[in-house]
Amino acid sequence: MSFLSPSYFAFFPVTVLIYFLLPQKCRNLWLLIGSWFFYACAGPEYLPFLVGSSIAVYFAARRLEKKPQKALLVFMLALFIGLLTLFKYLGFAANVISSALSVFGLDWTAAVPKLLLPAGISFYFFAAMGYLIDVYRGKVPAEKDFVKSALFLSFFPSLLSGPIARADRLLPQFEQRHEFSWRDVRVGLFRFAYGAFLKLLIADRLAVMVDTVFASPQSFGSLQVIAAACAFSIQIYCDFAAYSHMAIGSARAMGFKLTENFNTPYFSRSVAEFWRRWHISLSTWFRDYLYIPLGGNRRGKARKYINVLIVFAVSGLWHGAATSFLVWGLLNGIYQVIGSITAPLRARVRSALRLEDNGKLTVLWQMLCVFVLATVAWTFFEAGSVSGAIDVLRACAGSTLWAAPLSAMGMDKWELVVAAVSCIVMLIADILHFRHGDQAERAADKPWPLRCLLLLALLFASLIFGSYGTGYDAQSFIYGQF
């Protein structure tokens, strides 16, 4: 049941209406039933994993609160990590072992069964592990009500692709009485409509060009391949930000506030800042539950750099069971290590050139560098293999600038115009957000004629200019596969 499917447009208003009509003591149970139904629509065979995880987490958290046993926490973490490894990484691990043995002249190939990968398992497993660690540390109390505990892992807006829930922020909201608020509905509608705009007008339109060029980069000129690589940087941002906007908007219409997942990441001036602004719920999860326990930056620079590389290697593998994802993660870690090491040198260069640290030229240059570095890394993310990414990067440096007509890239001139205009609208919205904060909150407080005009503009733009037809899959979100 994708956010952009007719079934969701029927499911959501009914769920919200009944939620507000029910007495307070029944509302969480109704949300849990609705969330489990929502999850079952992704595949009924997935539901036992979610229900089983909810039961295990409930009893483990209660036990950890009464008696904080490290052995129990380690067992539960090992259980979740083991299940993730089994479902997502068994084939990858077998290939790695086979490749390692082949170095020593040993021929070994394992018959790896094709296992079911439950939808959203990485997201609710990470939420579960974070919750258990927080209970063990005494940061949050164990939830005594099973319905609320299960709803924490199952809340349908964030269930399949995040934002990853944190117990100290979401669980208290299930205790509160949420009164129906037209303002919350307006904010939620603006967030949802803007997410649909990003998905339908930009992400899915650019996806056609990206898929076409990345499938055969040698058939295109270097400028065309560079354009496709840059287009993927924009595509993945719009695709995942779109999902996050729609998830946050859906929750907000009911009065719930989910964690923000993006904060204009391409306006970052360093790769480290980029990761503080990109997929915030995952980045902060790795910071709190992996980077800091590893020692963070408290044990000297060498250890700090090793910790950064470990975190980003794990982040890469979290995104996918392939060497290309591992390389993507390590590249982002290496960027940060090099950035930290060269910071004094770059400061001296700016001083020698008489460039102000916060001057416009310096800021624009740093933003451009971050975008280029991110785009190079994203190439490994999208290509599907290290060799495929190298082919794309090699094609970017080719001697022929333009080797195929625009139509061969999967987009005609009018599609390109729509994509360009939509990107300009997105850029303006990001600039306003960067300078003034959440624009949905501001739009919700405008006079009603202007509110209606803005909302209708987003809706009609999505309906009239949205990407449909051959090569388009309305149900597909990039982060839905993780």
Summary of the structure (lengths in Angstrom):
residues: 482
radius of gyration: 23.4
end to end distance: 16.4
largest distance: 73.7
contacts: 1520
relative contact order: 0.11
helix: 75%
strand: 0%
